[in-house]
Amino acid sequence: MKVTRIRIHPVKSLAGYDVAAASVEPWGLAGDRRWAVVDADGEPITAREAGALLGLTAVTGHDGALTLEDREGDSLRIPEPRAAAPVAVGHSRQGTALPAGDEADAWLTERLSRTARLIWQPDPRVRSVNPAHGGLPGDRVSLADVGPLLLASESSMAQLNRWTDAETPELDILRFRPNVIVDGDAAAPFAEDAWSAVTLGDVRFRVSGVCDRCVMTTIDPVTLVRGKEPIRTLAKHRKWNGKTWFGVWLVPDLTASPERAVVRVGDGVVPG
């Protein structure tokens, strides 16, 4: 098996982009989900209720500055707001974050047609991985929902597409917003469910659990149209404990990895 794609999502719920390689930090891939969108009260706004977020892109520069862009090509560059006063946010186990400022807020508010604010997580060492989702003492996470990285398998995606009815267009694996995509074993889809650990190239990860999926996956990442898939099909074949499941969460084990941990497209994938 090998790594076929690596994806970074600088802003939680905004569109991500492919990279050839990414540095691995204890809380996830460098540059992944350190920013998020909140409402006037600091509560998270995600694509679950604001699908338009998926139509916006964000790219992080070498200096850490964020560039937002909409589908018309209008863009805004935002430096890390290191000097800003912290504000309360509703992300679990986070507490506070730094506001990006009025210009960023106005840009997002106009495109979402609702009051929105952009915030940045200055110190990802603050937020722990929930023990209910496989977190151990010392595990840390960015503003991602559950774990530092999400891994998805092309062989599992192919099986999911085989399960859907013949009239359903082929579903894109990007609906599941993975950080790492591997080719998998065509003869053993969903084998990743049983992994306890996996090594990507030289970097070892603990598998903290299988990912339960929400309605966000029912939004086509290109058209932004909502439908019933993949939740409808997952509910027929991949439902337990009242939830549907696809992909696995990874926690970096940097004590067993090189000093400068990097994953690359083409890296070998070794479970266990």
Secondary structure per residue as TSV (DSSP state, phi and psi in degrees):
chain	resnum	aa	ss	phi	psi
A	1	M	-	360.0	156.8
A	2	K	B	-147.9	162.2
A	3	V	E	-77.4	127.0
A	4	T	E	-106.4	-26.4
A	5	R	E	-149.8	150.9
A	6	I	E	-130.4	133.1
A	7	R	E	-126.3	137.7
A	8	I	E	-116.1	136.4
A	9	H	-	-123.5	90.9
A	10	P	S	-59.3	-37.3
A	11	V	B	-114.3	126.9
A	12	K	T	-53.8	126.4
A	13	S	T	81.1	-8.2
A	14	L	S	-85.3	163.8
A	15	A	B	-60.1	146.8
A	16	G	-	-101.2	-175.4
A	17	Y	E	-147.4	157.7
A	18	D	E	-83.4	145.1
A	19	V	E	-132.4	156.5
A	20	A	S	-79.9	-26.3
A	21	A	E	-156.5	155.8
A	22	A	E	-147.4	139.4
A	23	S	E	-72.0	143.3
A	24	V	E	-105.2	124.0
A	25	E	E	-111.4	165.0
A	26	P	T	-56.7	-28.3
A	27	W	T	-100.6	4.8
A	28	G	E	138.9	-168.8
A	29	L	E	-71.9	142.2
A	30	A	T	-56.2	127.9
A	31	G	T	87.4	0.7
A	32	D	S	-93.7	122.1
A	33	R	S	54.7	44.2
A	34	R	-	-91.8	-10.5
A	35	W	E	-116.5	155.8
A	36	A	E	-154.7	165.3
A	37	V	E	-108.3	134.6
A	38	V	E	-130.9	167.0
A	39	D	-	-91.3	-170.8
A	40	A	T	-62.7	-24.5
A	41	D	T	-95.7	3.6
A	42	G	S	85.9	6.2
A	43	E	-	-81.9	140.5
A	44	P	B	-59.7	137.9
A	45	I	-	-108.8	121.7
A	46	T	-	-123.6	173.6
A	47	A	T	-69.2	-9.6
A	48	R	T	-58.9	-42.5
A	49	E	T	-109.4	-12.5
A	50	A	-	-132.0	78.5
A	51	G	G	-60.8	-21.2
A	52	A	G	-61.6	-21.5
A	53	L	G	-58.0	-35.0
A	54	L	G	-68.7	-16.3
A	55	G	G	-88.2	-0.1
A	56	L	-	-105.7	143.1
A	57	T	E	-113.3	157.6
A	58	A	E	-144.1	135.0
A	59	V	E	-130.7	136.8
A	60	T	E	-98.5	130.6
A	61	G	-	-84.4	174.2
A	62	H	T	-63.2	-25.2
A	63	D	T	-89.1	4.9
A	64	G	S	88.6	-10.6
A	65	A	-	-66.3	147.2
A	66	L	E	-105.2	135.0
A	67	T	E	-114.2	119.0
A	68	L	E	-94.7	144.9
A	69	E	E	-147.2	139.1
A	70	D	-	-98.9	-179.2
A	71	R	T	-75.3	-10.0
A	72	E	T	-90.5	-3.0
A	73	G	S	91.9	1.2
A	74	D	-	-74.3	132.5
A	75	S	E	-133.2	164.8
A	76	L	E	-148.8	130.3
A	77	R	E	-100.8	132.7
A	78	I	E	-130.3	117.9
A	79	P	-	-73.3	158.4
A	80	E	-	-58.9	127.2
A	81	P	-	-84.0	58.2
A	82	R	T	-62.9	-27.2
A	83	A	T	-92.4	-1.3
A	84	A	S	-72.6	153.1
A	85	A	-	-78.6	136.3
A	86	P	-	-61.4	149.2
A	87	V	E	-125.7	152.7
A	88	A	E	-71.7	138.8
A	89	V	-	-132.0	156.7
A	90	G	-	-92.4	6.6
A	91	H	S	-67.4	130.3
A	92	S	T	-57.0	136.3
A	93	R	T	63.5	19.9
A	94	Q	T	-106.6	-50.9
A	95	G	-	88.0	-74.0
A	96	T	E	-134.2	164.6
A	97	A	E	-150.4	177.4
A	98	L	E	-104.6	130.0
A	99	P	E	-75.1	140.9
A	100	A	-	-77.2	-22.9
A	101	G	-	117.8	169.3
A	102	D	H	-62.5	-37.7
A	103	E	H	-65.2	-44.0
A	104	A	H	-65.3	-41.0
A	105	D	H	-62.6	-43.2
A	106	A	H	-64.6	-40.2
A	107	W	H	-60.2	-47.1
A	108	L	H	-69.8	-41.6
A	109	T	H	-58.7	-42.0
A	110	E	H	-62.9	-40.5
A	111	R	H	-82.3	-23.2
A	112	L	H	-97.6	-10.4
A	113	S	T	57.1	36.3
A	114	R	S	-160.5	156.9
A	115	T	-	-63.5	124.6
A	116	A	-	-141.4	147.1
A	117	R	E	-132.3	145.7
A	118	L	E	-101.6	131.9
A	119	I	E	-127.5	159.6
A	120	W	E	-128.7	137.8
A	121	Q	-	-87.4	105.8
A	122	P	S	-74.8	-30.2
A	123	D	-	-135.0	97.8
A	124	P	T	-70.1	-5.6
A	125	R	T	-74.6	-9.9
A	126	V	S	-74.8	-36.0
A	127	R	-	-96.6	119.1
A	128	S	B	-87.2	160.5
A	129	V	-	-83.6	127.8
A	130	N	-	-58.4	126.8
A	131	P	G	-57.1	-28.4
A	132	A	G	-66.0	-17.0
A	133	H	G	-114.9	30.7
A	134	G	T	89.2	7.4
A	135	G	-	-70.1	140.7
A	136	L	-	-115.3	160.3
A	137	P	T	-52.7	130.7
A	138	G	T	95.6	-15.4
A	139	D	-	-69.8	137.0
A	140	R	B	-129.8	157.0
A	141	V	-	-146.7	149.5
A	142	S	-	-69.9	-147.0
A	143	L	S	-91.0	14.6
A	144	A	S	-62.3	157.7
A	145	D	S	-59.9	-49.7
A	146	V	S	-126.2	-55.7
A	147	G	S	-131.1	169.8
A	148	P	S	-61.9	-41.7
A	149	L	E	-136.4	150.8
A	150	L	E	-116.3	128.1
A	151	L	E	-108.9	135.4
A	152	A	E	-130.4	152.8
A	153	S	E	-113.5	134.7
A	154	E	H	-64.4	-33.8
A	155	S	H	-67.9	-36.3
A	156	S	H	-68.4	-38.6
A	157	M	H	-65.2	-39.5
A	158	A	H	-62.9	-39.6
A	159	Q	H	-65.8	-41.6
A	160	L	H	-59.8	-42.2
A	161	N	H	-66.8	-32.8
A	162	R	H	-67.4	-32.9
A	163	W	H	-71.8	-28.8
A	164	T	S	-68.9	158.2
A	165	D	-	-69.9	160.0
A	166	A	T	-63.5	-21.7
A	167	E	T	-87.3	-6.5
A	168	T	S	-85.0	123.4
A	169	P	-	-58.6	152.4
A	170	E	-	-58.0	131.9
A	171	L	-	-84.0	142.8
A	172	D	-	-89.6	134.4
A	173	I	G	-61.2	-20.3
A	174	L	G	-67.8	-14.8
A	175	R	G	-56.3	-28.9
A	176	F	G	-91.7	-1.3
A	177	R	-	52.2	50.5
A	178	P	-	-75.5	154.8
A	179	N	S	-88.1	-37.6
A	180	V	E	-127.0	128.4
A	181	I	E	-113.9	129.7
A	182	V	E	-117.2	157.7
A	183	D	-	-71.7	-35.2
A	184	G	-	76.1	-179.0
A	185	D	-	-102.8	114.5
A	186	A	T	-58.5	-27.3
A	187	A	T	-85.2	-7.7
A	188	A	S	-141.1	65.2
A	189	P	T	-61.2	148.6
A	190	F	T	66.9	18.0
A	191	A	G	-61.0	-27.5
A	192	E	G	-62.6	-21.8
A	193	D	G	-55.8	-33.7
A	194	A	G	-94.7	-2.8
A	195	W	-	-69.7	139.7
A	196	S	S	-98.6	-22.8
A	197	A	E	-157.6	163.1
A	198	V	E	-153.9	143.8
A	199	T	E	-110.6	124.7
A	200	L	E	-108.2	109.8
A	201	G	T	64.3	-115.3
A	202	D	T	-103.2	1.8
A	203	V	E	-107.0	127.6
A	204	R	E	-98.0	143.4
A	205	F	E	-133.0	146.9
A	206	R	E	-91.9	137.5
A	207	V	E	-87.8	113.8
A	208	S	E	-90.3	-11.3
A	209	G	E	159.4	169.1
A	210	V	E	-84.6	147.7
A	211	C	E	-92.4	124.8
A	212	D	E	-83.4	142.3
A	213	R	E	-107.5	146.9
A	214	C	-	-116.9	-175.5
A	215	V	G	-67.0	-14.5
A	216	M	G	-58.6	-30.6
A	217	T	G	-70.7	-13.5
A	218	T	G	-85.5	1.1
A	219	I	B	-95.0	122.0
A	220	D	-	-64.3	123.4
A	221	P	T	-68.1	-14.6
A	222	V	T	-96.1	-52.2
A	223	T	T	-87.7	-19.5
A	224	L	-	67.2	14.6
A	225	V	-	-81.7	135.8
A	226	R	B	-87.9	144.3
A	227	G	-	-141.9	-157.1
A	228	K	S	-102.4	-18.3
A	229	E	T	-94.2	151.0
A	230	P	T	-90.5	-0.2
A	231	I	H	-60.2	-38.6
A	232	R	H	-58.8	-46.6
A	233	T	H	-75.1	-39.5
A	234	L	H	-59.2	-36.6
A	235	A	H	-64.5	-25.5
A	236	K	H	-80.9	-30.1
A	237	H	H	-122.5	-19.8
A	238	R	S	-136.3	46.6
A	239	K	E	-116.9	126.0
A	240	W	E	-152.9	157.2
A	241	N	T	53.7	30.8
A	242	G	T	74.6	10.2
A	243	K	E	-131.2	164.1
A	244	T	E	-108.3	152.7
A	245	W	E	-136.0	138.8
A	246	F	E	-163.6	126.0
A	247	G	E	88.4	165.3
A	248	V	E	-131.2	149.3
A	249	W	E	-87.4	138.1
A	250	L	E	-118.0	141.3
A	251	V	E	-118.2	122.4
A	252	P	E	-61.5	138.4
A	253	D	-	-109.7	80.1
A	254	L	G	-76.7	-9.9
A	255	T	G	-70.0	-21.5
A	256	A	G	-108.8	16.5
A	257	S	S	-125.4	166.9
A	258	P	-	-60.5	158.5
A	259	E	S	-57.7	-42.1
A	260	R	S	-106.5	93.2
A	261	A	-	-80.4	126.5
A	262	V	E	-139.0	136.4
A	263	V	E	-108.0	145.2
A	264	R	E	-134.0	148.1
A	265	V	T	-60.5	132.4
A	266	G	T	99.7	-12.8
A	267	D	-	-59.9	147.7
A	268	G	B	-71.5	154.2
A	269	V	E	-121.9	116.8
A	270	V	E	-124.5	105.3
A	271	P	E	-67.3	155.5
A	272	G	-	90.1	360.0
